[in-house]
Amino acid sequence: MTPNELAEYTTDFIGECQARILGIGAEQYSKGDRQKFEDMPLLDLLQYAREEAQDLAVYAAMLDIRFSRLEGLLRAAGN
């Protein structure tokens, strides 16, 4: 992968993030000209952020499980 290809992938990835903000994110978090997080009490925002961080850790563990299985299959196939 060239730097340009990585940059293009990153652009596409961020585009998907933007689509989520404008789609499901807008449905769940938009309050017209403000976002829900802007008016959330700070303690609520901290709790929400911690829950999201925990979700990221769970997704990382799930990916690691799948990567491990894939690695085992590739090793068994002699790759």
C-alpha positions in Angstrom: 0.0 0.0 0.0 1.4 3.4 -1.0 1.1 6.5 1.2 -1.5 7.8 -1.4 -3.5 4.6 -1.1 -3.4 4.8 2.7 -4.5 8.5 2.5 -7.4 7.6 0.2 -8.5 4.8 2.5 -8.3 7.2 5.5 -10.4 9.7 3.6 -13.0 7.0 2.8 -13.0 5.9 6.4 -13.6 9.4 7.7 -16.3 9.8 5.1 -18.1 6.8 6.7 -17.7 8.4 10.1 -19.3 11.6 8.7 -22.1 9.6 7.2 -22.8 8.1 10.7 -22.9 11.6 12.2 -25.3 12.8 9.6 -27.4 9.6 9.7 -28.0 7.6 12.9 -26.0 10.1 14.9 -28.3 12.9 13.9 -31.3 10.8 14.8 -30.0 10.0 18.2 -28.0 13.0 19.2 -29.0 16.1 17.3 -31.0 18.8 19.1 -31.3 21.1 16.1 -28.4 23.5 16.2 -26.7 21.7 19.1 -25.6 18.2 19.8 -26.7 16.2 22.8 -23.2 16.1 24.3 -22.9 19.9 24.3 -25.7 20.2 26.9 -25.1 17.0 28.8 -24.1 17.4 32.4 -20.3 16.7 32.6 -20.7 13.6 34.8 -23.2 12.1 32.3 -20.8 12.8 29.5 -18.0 11.2 31.4 -20.1 8.1 32.1 -21.1 7.9 28.4 -17.5 8.3 27.3 -16.3 5.6 29.6 -19.0 3.2 28.4 -17.9 3.9 24.8 -14.3 3.2 25.7 -15.4 -0.1 27.3 -17.3 -0.9 24.1 -14.1 -0.2 22.1 -12.2 -2.6 24.3 -14.8 -5.3 23.8 -14.7 -4.8 20.0 -10.9 -5.1 20.2 -11.2 -8.4 22.1 -13.7 -9.7 19.5 -11.4 -8.8 16.7 -8.4 -10.4 18.5 -10.4 -13.6 18.8 -11.2 -13.6 15.1 -7.6 -12.7 14.2 -6.3 -15.6 16.3 -8.6 -18.0 14.6 -7.6 -16.7 11.1 -3.9 -16.9 12.1 -4.5 -20.6 13.1 -6.1 -21.4 9.8 -3.3 -19.7 7.9 -0.7 -21.5 9.9 -2.4 -24.8 9.3 -2.6 -24.1 5.6 1.2 -23.4 5.6 1.0 -19.7 4.9 
